[in-house]
Amino acid sequence: MSNCYDIEIKMDYFYECDSYEDMLEKKKEFEEEVQSHLNYFNQIAKSKKEYYSELKRIYPDYIK
């Protein structure tokens, strides 16, 4: 829940710029940050999937 609140604050921040160019620059920075977070979480998900597949290979009776 706090992550949604942080995102809303950041969105408000780039909407309240002095010029349109500043707003576009802040929006670009925001989108890059979001993409960075998504890549990080995808990497974690991939690592977790690889971990469980390896665990299942080693302990086939333990992991279902």
The first five atom37 places (N, CA, C, CB, O) and aatype in JSON, in Angstrom:
{
  "aatype": [12, 15, 2, 4, 18, 3, 9, 6, 9, 11, 12, 3, 18, 13, 18, 6, 4, 3, 15, 18, 6, 3, 12, 10, 6, 11, 11, 11, 6, 13, 6, 6, 6, 19, 5, 15, 8, 10, 2, 18, 13, 2, 5, 9, 0, 11, 15, 11, 11, 6, 18, 18, 15, 6, 10, 11, 1, 9, 18, 14, 3, 18, 9, 11],
  "atom_mask": [
    [1, 1, 1, 1, 1],
    [1, 1, 1, 1, 1],
    [1, 1, 1, 1, 1],
    [1, 1, 1, 1, 1],
    [1, 1, 1, 1, 1],
    [1, 1, 1, 1, 1],
    [1, 1, 1, 1, 1],
    [1, 1, 1, 1, 1],
    [1, 1, 1, 1, 1],
    [1, 1, 1, 1, 1],
    [1, 1, 1, 1, 1],
    [1, 1, 1, 1, 1],
    [1, 1, 1, 1, 1],
    [1, 1, 1, 1, 1],
    [1, 1, 1, 1, 1],
    [1, 1, 1, 1, 1],
    [1, 1, 1, 1, 1],
    [1, 1, 1, 1, 1],
    [1, 1, 1, 1, 1],
    [1, 1, 1, 1, 1],
    [1, 1, 1, 1, 1],
    [1, 1, 1, 1, 1],
    [1, 1, 1, 1, 1],
    [1, 1, 1, 1, 1],
    [1, 1, 1, 1, 1],
    [1, 1, 1, 1, 1],
    [1, 1, 1, 1, 1],
    [1, 1, 1, 1, 1],
    [1, 1, 1, 1, 1],
    [1, 1, 1, 1, 1],
    [1, 1, 1, 1, 1],
    [1, 1, 1, 1, 1],
    [1, 1, 1, 1, 1],
    [1, 1, 1, 1, 1],
    [1, 1, 1, 1, 1],
    [1, 1, 1, 1, 1],
    [1, 1, 1, 1, 1],
    [1, 1, 1, 1, 1],
    [1, 1, 1, 1, 1],
    [1, 1, 1, 1, 1],
    [1, 1, 1, 1, 1],
    [1, 1, 1, 1, 1],
    [1, 1, 1, 1, 1],
    [1, 1, 1, 1, 1],
    [1, 1, 1, 1, 1],
    [1, 1, 1, 1, 1],
    [1, 1, 1, 1, 1],
    [1, 1, 1, 1, 1],
    [1, 1, 1, 1, 1],
    [1, 1, 1, 1, 1],
    [1, 1, 1, 1, 1],
    [1, 1, 1, 1, 1],
    [1, 1, 1, 1, 1],
    [1, 1, 1, 1, 1],
    [1, 1, 1, 1, 1],
    [1, 1, 1, 1, 1],
    [1, 1, 1, 1, 1],
    [1, 1, 1, 1, 1],
    [1, 1, 1, 1, 1],
    [1, 1, 1, 1, 1],
    [1, 1, 1, 1, 1],
    [1, 1, 1, 1, 1],
    [1, 1, 1, 1, 1],
    [1, 1, 1, 1, 1]
  ],
  "atom_positions": [
    [[0.83, -1.2, 0.0], [0.0, 0.0, 0.0], [0.87, 1.25, 0.0], [-0.94, 0.0, 1.21], [0.55, 2.23, -0.67]],
    [[1.95, 1.22, 0.74], [2.81, 2.4, 0.77], [3.45, 2.65, -0.59], [3.89, 2.25, 1.84], [3.72, 3.8, -0.95]],
    [[3.7, 1.58, -1.36], [4.28, 1.75, -2.69], [3.34, 2.55, -3.59], [4.59, 0.4, -3.32], [3.8, 3.4, -4.35]],
    [[2.04, 2.28, -3.52], [1.07, 3.03, -4.32], [1.09, 4.5, -3.92], [-0.36, 2.44, -4.15], [1.02, 5.38, -4.77]],
    [[1.18, 4.75, -2.64], [1.22, 6.12, -2.14], [2.47, 6.84, -2.64], [1.17, 6.15, -0.59], [2.4, 7.99, -3.06]],
    [[3.62, 6.15, -2.61], [4.87, 6.73, -3.1], [4.77, 7.06, -4.59], [6.05, 5.78, -2.85], [5.23, 8.11, -5.03]],
    [[4.17, 6.17, -5.35], [4.01, 6.4, -6.79], [3.13, 7.62, -7.03], [3.42, 5.16, -7.48], [3.43, 8.43, -7.91]],
    [[2.05, 7.75, -6.28], [1.17, 8.91, -6.45], [1.91, 10.2, -6.12], [-0.07, 8.76, -5.56], [1.73, 11.21, -6.81]],
    [[2.71, 10.2, -5.09], [3.5, 11.39, -4.73], [4.45, 11.74, -5.87], [4.29, 11.16, -3.41], [4.55, 12.91, -6.24]],
    [[5.14, 10.76, -6.42], [6.08, 11.02, -7.51], [5.36, 11.52, -8.75], [6.87, 9.76, -7.84], [5.87, 12.4, -9.44]],
    [[4.18, 10.97, -9.03], [3.42, 11.45, -10.19], [3.01, 12.9, -10.0], [2.18, 10.56, -10.42], [3.11, 13.71, -10.92]],
    [[2.54, 13.23, -8.8], [2.18, 14.62, -8.51], [3.4, 15.53, -8.65], [1.59, 14.74, -7.1], [3.28, 16.67, -9.1]],
    [[4.54, 15.03, -8.26], [5.77, 15.81, -8.33], [6.1, 16.19, -9.76], [6.93, 15.03, -7.71], [6.43, 17.35, -10.03]],
    [[6.02, 15.26, -10.69], [6.38, 15.64, -12.05], [5.27, 16.39, -12.76], [6.75, 14.41, -12.85], [5.53, 17.07, -13.75]],
    [[4.03, 16.3, -12.28], [2.95, 17.11, -12.86], [3.07, 18.58, -12.46], [1.59, 16.55, -12.43], [2.56, 19.45, -13.17]],
    [[3.72, 18.87, -11.34], [3.8, 20.24, -10.82], [5.08, 20.95, -11.23], [3.68, 20.23, -9.31], [5.66, 21.68, -10.42]],
    [[5.53, 20.76, -12.43], [6.75, 21.41, -12.92], [6.43, 22.79, -13.45], [7.41, 20.56, -14.01], [5.28, 23.16, -13.67]],
    [[7.5, 23.57, -13.66], [7.35, 24.93, -14.16], [7.02, 24.97, -15.65], [8.62, 25.71, -13.9], [6.28, 25.84, -16.1]],
    [[7.57, 24.03, -16.4], [7.33, 24.06, -17.83], [6.97, 22.67, -18.33], [8.56, 24.6, -18.58], [7.14, 21.66, -17.64]],
    [[6.46, 22.64, -19.53], [6.09, 21.36, -20.15], [7.32, 20.48, -20.35], [5.38, 21.6, -21.49], [7.25, 19.27, -20.16]],
    [[8.43, 21.09, -20.74], [9.67, 20.32, -20.95], [10.15, 19.68, -19.64], [10.77, 21.24, -21.52], [10.6, 18.54, -19.63]],
    [[10.05, 20.45, -18.54], [10.42, 19.89, -17.23], [9.53, 18.72, -16.86], [10.34, 20.96, -16.13], [9.99, 17.7, -16.35]],
    [[8.24, 18.88, -17.13], [7.3, 17.81, -16.83], [7.66, 16.55, -17.63], [5.85, 18.26, -17.13], [7.65, 15.44, -17.09]],
    [[7.96, 16.72, -18.92], [8.32, 15.57, -19.74], [9.6, 14.91, -19.26], [8.47, 15.99, -21.2], [9.71, 13.68, -19.27]],
    [[10.56, 15.7, -18.83], [11.82, 15.15, -18.31], [11.57, 14.36, -17.03], [12.83, 16.29, -18.04], [12.1, 13.25, -16.86]],
    [[10.78, 14.91, -16.12], [10.48, 14.2, -14.87], [9.66, 12.94, -15.15], [9.73, 15.12, -13.9], [9.83, 11.92, -14.48]],
    [[8.76, 13.03, -16.12], [7.97, 11.85, -16.5], [8.88, 10.76, -17.04], [6.89, 12.22, -17.54], [8.7, 9.59, -16.71]],
    [[9.85, 11.14, -17.86], [10.8, 10.18, -18.41], [11.6, 9.52, -17.28], [11.75, 10.88, -19.42], [11.79, 8.31, -17.28]],
    [[12.07, 10.31, -16.33], [12.81, 9.77, -15.18], [11.93, 8.81, -14.38], [13.31, 10.92, -14.27], [12.39, 7.75, -13.94]],
    [[10.68, 9.18, -14.2], [9.74, 8.34, -13.46], [9.53, 7.01, -14.18], [8.39, 9.06, -13.27], [9.54, 5.95, -13.55]],
    [[9.34, 7.06, -15.49], [9.13, 5.84, -16.26], [10.36, 4.94, -16.23], [8.76, 6.18, -17.71], [10.24, 3.72, -16.18]],
    [[11.55, 5.54, -16.27], [12.79, 4.77, -16.17], [12.89, 4.09, -14.8], [14.01, 5.67, -16.41], [13.33, 2.94, -14.7]],
    [[12.5, 4.8, -13.76], [12.53, 4.21, -12.42], [11.54, 3.05, -12.31], [12.2, 5.28, -11.37], [11.86, 2.01, -11.73]],
    [[10.35, 3.23, -12.86], [9.35, 2.16, -12.85], [9.88, 0.95, -13.61], [8.01, 2.65, -13.46], [9.75, -0.18, -13.14]],
    [[10.46, 1.18, -14.77], [11.01, 0.07, -15.57], [12.12, -0.64, -14.81], [11.53, 0.59, -16.92], [12.24, -1.86, -14.88]],
    [[12.95, 0.12, -14.11], [14.01, -0.47, -13.31], [13.43, -1.39, -12.23], [14.87, 0.63, -12.67], [13.94, -2.49, -12.0]],
    [[12.37, -0.94, -11.56], [11.73, -1.76, -10.54], [11.11, -3.01, -11.15], [10.66, -0.94, -9.79], [11.22, -4.09, -10.58]],
    [[10.46, -2.87, -12.29], [9.85, -4.02, -12.94], [10.91, -5.04, -13.35], [9.04, -3.58, -14.16], [10.7, -6.24, -13.18]],
    [[12.02, -4.58, -13.88], [13.1, -5.49, -14.25], [13.64, -6.22, -13.03], [14.23, -4.73, -14.94], [13.93, -7.41, -13.09]],
    [[13.77, -5.49, -11.93], [14.26, -6.1, -10.69], [13.31, -7.19, -10.2], [14.44, -5.03, -9.61], [13.76, -8.28, -9.84]],
    [[12.01, -6.9, -10.2], [11.04, -7.89, -9.73], [10.93, -9.07, -10.68], [9.68, -7.25, -9.54], [10.7, -10.2, -10.24]],
    [[11.09, -8.83, -11.98], [11.1, -9.95, -12.93], [12.31, -10.83, -12.71], [11.08, -9.43, -14.38], [12.23, -12.06, -12.82]],
    [[13.44, -10.22, -12.39], [14.66, -10.98, -12.1], [14.47, -11.84, -10.85], [15.86, -10.03, -11.92], [14.88, -12.99, -10.82]],
    [[13.84, -11.27, -9.83], [13.57, -12.04, -8.61], [12.64, -13.2, -8.91], [12.96, -11.13, -7.52], [12.88, -14.32, -8.44]],
    [[11.59, -12.95, -9.68], [10.64, -14.0, -10.01], [11.32, -15.12, -10.79], [9.47, -13.43, -10.82], [11.07, -16.3, -10.55]],
    [[12.2, -14.74, -11.73], [12.92, -15.74, -12.52], [13.85, -16.55, -11.62], [13.73, -15.06, -13.65], [13.93, -17.77, -11.75]],
    [[14.55, -15.88, -10.71], [15.45, -16.58, -9.78], [14.68, -17.53, -8.89], [16.22, -15.57, -8.92], [15.13, -18.65, -8.62]],
    [[13.51, -17.09, -8.43], [12.69, -17.95, -7.56], [12.2, -19.17, -8.32], [11.5, -17.16, -7.0], [12.19, -20.28, -7.78]],
    [[11.8, -18.98, -9.57], [11.35, -20.11, -10.39], [12.49, -21.09, -10.62], [10.79, -19.61, -11.74], [12.3, -22.3, -10.53]],
    [[13.69, -20.58, -10.92], [14.86, -21.44, -11.11], [15.21, -22.18, -9.81], [16.07, -20.62, -11.59], [15.58, -23.35, -9.84]],
    [[15.08, -21.49, -8.69], [15.38, -22.09, -7.39], [14.43, -23.27, -7.14], [15.25, -21.05, -6.26], [14.87, -24.35, -6.75]],
    [[13.13, -23.05, -7.36], [12.16, -24.12, -7.1], [12.3, -25.27, -8.09], [10.75, -23.57, -7.15], [12.07, -26.42, -7.71]],
    [[12.65, -25.0, -9.33], [12.84, -26.1, -10.28], [14.05, -26.94, -9.89], [12.99, -25.56, -11.72], [14.03, -28.16, -10.0]],
    [[15.12, -26.28, -9.43], [16.3, -27.01, -8.98], [16.01, -27.78, -7.7], [17.48, -26.04, -8.76], [16.45, -28.92, -7.54]],
    [[15.27, -27.17, -6.79], [14.9, -27.86, -5.55], [14.04, -29.07, -5.85], [14.16, -26.9, -4.6], [14.2, -30.12, -5.23]],
    [[13.12, -28.93, -6.8], [12.26, -30.05, -7.2], [13.08, -31.16, -7.84], [11.17, -29.56, -8.16], [12.78, -32.34, -7.65]],
    [[14.12, -30.79, -8.6], [14.97, -31.79, -9.22], [15.75, -32.58, -8.16], [15.94, -31.13, -10.2], [15.91, -33.79, -8.28]],
    [[16.22, -31.87, -7.13], [17.03, -32.52, -6.09], [16.15, -33.32, -5.14], [17.84, -31.48, -5.31], [16.5, -34.43, -4.74]],
    [[15.0, -32.75, -4.76], [14.09, -33.41, -3.82], [12.72, -33.61, -4.47], [13.96, -32.57, -2.52], [11.77, -32.92, -4.11]],
    [[12.61, -34.53, -5.4], [11.34, -34.69, -6.13], [10.17, -35.11, -5.24], [11.5, -35.72, -7.23], [9.03, -34.74, -5.52]],
    [[10.43, -35.85, -4.17], [9.33, -36.27, -3.3], [8.92, -35.19, -2.32], [9.73, -37.52, -2.53], [7.8, -35.2, -1.81]],
    [[9.82, -34.25, -2.05], [9.56, -33.21, -1.07], [8.75, -32.04, -1.67], [10.87, -32.69, -0.5], [7.85, -31.51, -1.03]],
    [[9.07, -31.65, -2.88], [8.43, -30.52, -3.56], [7.41, -31.06, -4.54], [9.47, -29.6, -4.28], [7.73, -31.91, -5.37]],
    [[6.2, -30.57, -4.45], [5.14, -31.05, -5.36], [4.75, -29.98, -6.32], [3.92, -31.51, -4.58], [3.87, -30.19, -7.16]]
  ]
}
